[in-house]
């Protein structure tokens, strides 16, 4: 799953909640933070992932 996949998941969750602000309120997050993640200004971090029921994982691999 990519950050863009998480953003798409967040967009759907916000739509289901009625708005970004409503979803943010449900999860004790700021609407500005949710907006920043959706619009690519910030990466989805643990708070967003946890609220979406997913975990973030950082991986590294040797380039070819």
Buried (B, 14 or more C-beta within 10 A) or exposed (E): EEEEEBBEBBBEBBEEBEEBBEBBBEBEBEBEBBBBBBEEEBEBEEBBBEBBEBEBEEEEEEEE
